[in-house]
């Protein structure tokens, strides 16, 4: 009569309760994995592939916003030579290349 309900529970009910308490944490981890971690890993893989496929003549944009054309690529080296203005060449680290600018064909329909 004076025993509280917390002391009246048996031991088997406690195991299910622990699982139910951990369930929201597991759910949060799964959501974070699919919404944050996995897309970031995919983007890093694509960026690494893009850096590996750089070749002479590619137009690139560095992380600092400098636009230039790749003039010299040394295999096995982390340094590229990029021309940012006529007869102005700078060496940039491969990892600082933010993107490769692909020329787009204009679709000017006259009619």
PAZAPA-4460 file (N, C-alpha, C; in steps of 0.05 Angstrom, whole numbers, plus 32768, in hexadecimal, padded with zeros to 4 digits):
% residues 111
    n_x    n_y    n_z   ca_x   ca_y   ca_z    c_x    c_y    c_z   seq   type   mol
   8010   7FE9   8000   8000   8000   8000   8011   8019   8000     1      X     A
   8027   8019   800F   8038   8030   8010   8051   802D   7FFE     2      X     A
   8051   8019   7FED   8068   8014   7FDB   8063   8024   7FC2     3      X     A
   8077   8034   7FB9   8073   8044   7FA1   8074   8033   7F88     4      X     A
   8068   803B   7F72   8068   802B   7F5A   8084   8026   7F4F     5      X     A
   8097   8038   7F54   80B2   8034   7F4A   80BF   801C   7F56     6      X     A
   80BA   8016   7F6F   80C6   7FFF   7F7C   80B6   7FE6   7F76     7      X     A
   809E   7FE8   7F6D   808D   7FD1   7F68   8093   7FC4   7F4D     8      X     A
   80A2   7FD2   7F3B   80A7   7FC6   7F20   80BA   7FAF   7F23     9      X     A
   80B7   7F9C   7F10   80C9   7F86   7F10   80E2   7F8C   7EFF    10      X     A
   80F6   7F7A   7EFE   810F   7F7F   7EF0   810C   7F7E   7ED2    11      X     A
   80FA   7F6F   7EC8   80F7   7F6D   7EAB   80ED   7F86   7E9D    12      X     A
   80DE   7F96   7EAB   80D3   7FAF   7EA0   80E9   7FC3   7E9D    13      X     A
   80FE   7FC2   7EAC   8114   7FD5   7EAB   8125   7FD3   7E91    14      X     A
   8128   7FBB   7E87   8138   7FB7   7E6F   812B   7FC4   7E56    15      X     A
   8111   7FC2   7E54   8103   7FCF   7E3E   8103   7FED   7E40    16      X     A
   8103   7FF6   7E59   8103   8013   7E5D   811E   801F   7E55    17      X     A
   8133   8011   7E5A   814E   801B   7E52   8150   801D   7E34    18      X     A
   8145   8009   7E26   8146   800A   7E09   8135   8021   7DFF    19      X     A
   811E   8026   7E0B   810D   803D   7E02   811A   8058   7E08    20      X     A
   812A   8059   7E1D   8138   8072   7E23   814F   8077   7E10    21      X     A
   815B   8062   7E06   8171   8065   7DF3   8167   8069   7DD6    22      X     A
   814F   8062   7DD1   8144   8063   7DB6   8145   807F   7DAA    23      X     A
   813D   8095   7DB8   813F   80AF   7DAC   815C   80B7   7DA5    24      X     A
   816F   80AF   7DB5   818B   80B6   7DAF   8194   80A7   7D96    25      X     A
   818D   808E   7D93   8194   807F   7D7B   8186   808C   7D62    26      X     A
   816D   8094   7D65   815F   80A0   7D4F   816C   80BA   7D47    27      X     A
   8175   80CA   7D5A   8182   80E4   7D54   819C   80DE   7D45    28      X     A
   81AC   80CA   7D4E   81C5   80C3   7D40   81C0   80BB   7D23    29      X     A
   81AB   80AB   7D1F   81A5   80A1   7D04   819D   80B9   7CF2    30      X     A
   818D   80CB   7CFD   8185   80E3   7CED   819D   80F4   7CE7    31      X     A
   81AF   80F9   7CFA   81C7   8109   7CF5   81D9   80FB   7CE0    32      X     A
   81DB   80E1   7CE1   81EB   80D3   7CCE   81E1   80D7   7CB2    33      X     A
   81C7   80D4   7CAE   81BD   80D6   7C92   81BA   80F3   7C89    34      X     A
   81B6   8106   7C9B   81B3   8121   7C92   81CC   8132   7C92    35      X     A
   81E0   812A   7CA2   81F9   813B   7CA4   8212   812C   7C9C    36      X     A
   8217   8115   7CA9   8230   8107   7CA5   8233   80FB   7C8A    37      X     A
   821F   80EC   7C81   8221   80DE   7C67   8223   80F1   7C4F    38      X     A
   8213   8107   7C4E   8216   8119   7C37   8231   8127   7C37    39      X     A
   823C   812D   7C4F   8256   813A   7C50   826C   8127   7C46    40      X     A
   826A   810E   7C4D   827E   80FA   7C43   827C   80F7   7C24    41      X     A
   8263   80F8   7C1A   8260   80F6   7BFD   826C   810F   7BEF    42      X     A
   8267   8126   7BFA   8272   813F   7BEF   8291   813F   7BF0    43      X     A
   829C   8135   7C05   82B9   8133   7C08   82C5   8120   7BF3    44      X     A
   82B7   810A   7BEE   82C0   80F6   7BDA   82C0   8103   7BBE    45      X     A
   82AA   8112   7BB7   82A8   811F   7B9D   82BE   8134   7B9A    46      X     A
   82C3   8143   7BAF   82D8   8158   7BAE   82F3   814C   7BAA    47      X     A
   82F9   8136   7BB8   8313   8128   7BB4   8316   811D   7B98    48      X     A
   8300   8113   7B8C   8301   8109   7B71   8306   8120   7B5E    49      X     A
   82F9   8137   7B63   82FD   814F   7B52   831A   8158   7B53    50      X     A
   8326   8158   7B6B   8341   8161   7B6D   8354   814E   7B5F    51      X     A
   834E   8134   7B60   835E   8120   7B52   835D   8122   7B34    52      X     A
   8347   812C   7B2A   8343   812D   7B0C   834B   8149   7B00    53      X     A
   8358   815A   7B10   8360   8174   7B05   8375   816F   7AEF    54      X     A
   8373   817F   7ADA   8386   817D   7AC4   838C   8199   7AB9    55      X     A
   83A0   819A   7AA8   83A8   81B4   7A9D   8391   81BF   7A8C    56      X     A
   838C   81D9   7A8F   8377   81E6   7A80   835D   81E9   7A8F    57      X     A
   835A   81DB   7AA6   8341   81DE   7AB6   8340   81FA   7AC2    58      X     A
   8329   8205   7AC2   8324   821F   7ACF   831A   8219   7AEC    59      X     A
   8328   8223   7B00   8322   821C   7B1B   831D   8236   7B2C    60      X     A
   830F   8231   7B42   830A   8246   7B56   8315   823C   7B70    61      X     A
   8327   824C   7B7C   8333   8244   7B96   831F   824A   7BAC    62      X     A
   8326   8240   7BC4   8315   8245   7BDB   8315   8263   7BE2    63      X     A
   832A   8272   7BDA   832B   828E   7BDF   831C   829F   7BCA    64      X     A
   8312   8292   7BB5   8303   82A0   7BA1   8313   82A8   7B89    65      X     A
   832C   829F   7B87   833C   82A6   7B6F   8336   8293   7B59    66      X     A
   8330   829E   7B41   832A   828F   7B2A   8343   828E   7B18    67      X     A
   8349   8276   7B0E   8360   8274   7AFD   835F   825A   7AEC    68      X     A
   8373   8257   7ADB   8375   8240   7ACA   838D   8230   7AD2    69      X     A
   8389   8215   7AD5   839F   8204   7ADC   83B3   8202   7AC5    70      X     A
   83CC   8208   7ACB   83E1   8207   7AB6   83F4   81F0   7AB9    71      X     A
   83F7   81E7   7AD3   840A   81D1   7AD7   8400   81C0   7AEE    72      X     A
   83FE   81A6   7AE9   83F6   8192   7AFD   840D   817E   7AFF    73      X     A
   8417   817B   7B17   842C   8167   7B1C   841F   8150   7B2C    74      X     A
   8421   8138   7B20   8415   8121   7B2D   8425   811B   7B46    75      X     A
   8417   8114   7B5B   8424   810D   7B74   842B   8125   7B85    76      X     A
   8425   813D   7B7B   842A   8156   7B89   8410   8163   7B91    77      X     A
   8411   8172   7BA7   83F9   8180   7BB0   83F8   819C   7BA5    78      X     A
   840B   81A4   7B94   840C   81BF   7B8A   8405   81C0   7B6C    79      X     A
   83F4   81D4   7B65   83EC   81D9   7B49   83F6   81F5   7B42    80      X     A
   83FB   81F9   7B29   8402   8213   7B1F   83E9   821E   7B11    81      X     A
   83DF   8235   7B1A   83C6   8240   7B0F   83CC   825C   7B05    82      X     A
   83C3   8262   7AEC   83C6   827D   7AE1   83AD   828D   7AE8    83      X     A
   83B1   82A3   7AF7   839A   82B3   7B00   8396   82CC   7AEF    84      X     A
   83AB   82D3   7ADF   83AA   82E9   7ACD   83BF   82E3   7AB7    85      X     A
   83BE   82F1   7AA1   83D2   82EB   7A8C   83EE   82EF   7A97    86      X     A
   83FE   82DA   7A95   841A   82D8   7A9E   841D   82DB   7ABC    87      X     A
   8408   82D6   7ACB   840A   82D6   7AE9   8402   82BA   7AF2    88      X     A
   8416   82AB   7AFB   8411   8290   7B04   8417   828E   7B21    89      X     A
   8406   8280   7B2F   8409   827B   7B4C   8408   825D   7B51    90      X     A
   8415   8255   7B66   8413   8239   7B6F   83FE   8237   7B85    91      X     A
   83EB   8225   7B82   83D7   8221   7B96   83D7   8204   7B9F    92      X     A
   83CF   81FF   7BB7   83CD   81E4   7BC2   83B3   81D8   7BB7    93      X     A
   83B5   81BF   7BAF   839F   81B1   7BA2   8385   81B2   7BB4    94      X     A
   8389   81B0   7BCE   8372   81AF   7BE0   8363   81CA   7BE2    95      X     A
   836F   81E0   7BD9   8361   81FA   7BDA   8350   81FF   7BC2    96      X     A
   8350   81ED   7BAF   833E   81F0   7B97   8322   81EA   7BA0    97      X     A
   8310   81FD   7B9E   82F4   81FA   7BA6   82E3   81ED   7B91    98      X     A
   82E7   81F4   7B78   82D6   81E8   7B63   82E4   81EC   7B48    99      X     A
   82DB   81DC   7B35   82E4   81DE   7B19   82CD   81EB   7B0A   100      X     A
   82D3   8200   7AFA   82BF   820D   7AEB   82BE   8200   7ACF   101      X     A
   82A7   81F4   7AC9   82A4   81E7   7AAF   8296   81FB   7A9D   102      X     A
   82A0   81FF   7A85   8292   8211   7A72   8277   8206   7A6B   103      X     A
   8263   8218   7A6B   8248   8210   7A64   8242   821A   7A48   104      X     A
   8234   820A   7A38   822D   8212   7A1D   8214   8223   7A1F   105      X     A
   8215   823A   7A12   81FE   824C   7A13   81E7   8241   7A02   106      X     A
   81D0   8243   7A0B   81B8   8239   79FD   81A8   8252   79F4   107      X     A
   81B3   8260   79E1   81A5   8278   79D7   8194   8270   79BF   108      X     A
   817A   826F   79C4   8168   8268   79AF   815D   8281   79A2   109      X     A
   8162   8283   7988   8158   829B   797A   813E   8293   796B   110      X     A
   812A   82A4   796E   8112   829C   7961   80FF   82B2   7962   111      X     A
***
